Amino acid sequence: MTSMKSSVSLALLSFILLGCSCVKKSIHSANDNQIQNDINALHREFKSLADEKVYFSFDSIKLSKEAKCTLILQANWLNSKQNVVANIEGHCDEIGTEAYNLRLGLKRAKSVRDFLVEHGVEASRLSVISYGKSRPEDSRNIKAAHKVNRRAVTVVIKNNISN
């Protein structure tokens, strides 16, 4: 009888412990989902108030007047959300080698980052990456497609309050 009681007690204890770990996992997953939802909502807000993309001329990292206007809106939004971290993606058209376009995409992303920093956004909140020609917005091999593929995209990736 004592052996049966200890088996039941052990089984009950195992069930409780197992149940607790499942609850913790589901709470953790729910928190992860909520954090991702918050980031997605922040990014949607960012895109609606300040376009996420700026475009460049062929083989250039120079910011146009239109790009600067967009980036001022981005800087204002980012400055109003001190907890947000963003990634700036540099992209190119398909003209040129992969290596050249990776370098050019990085220069474009850094150009955007530098402008945002000049307008008050902390550099530590901005990371840069180049995708070169590997992620075209428009994959057609026509002039109009090349034009939209020469871009930098600012993406909200983290909300430090959510951590």
QUIQUITA-V761682 format. One record per helix or strand. SS is the DSSP state (h for helix, s for strand). FROM is the first residue (numbers start at 1). TO is the last residue. If there is no record, write none. Layout:
((SS FROM TO) (SS FROM TO))
This chain:
((h 2 49) (s 53 55) (h 65 80) (s 84 91) (h 98 118) (h 123 125) (s 126 132) (h 143 149) (s 151 159) (h 160 162))
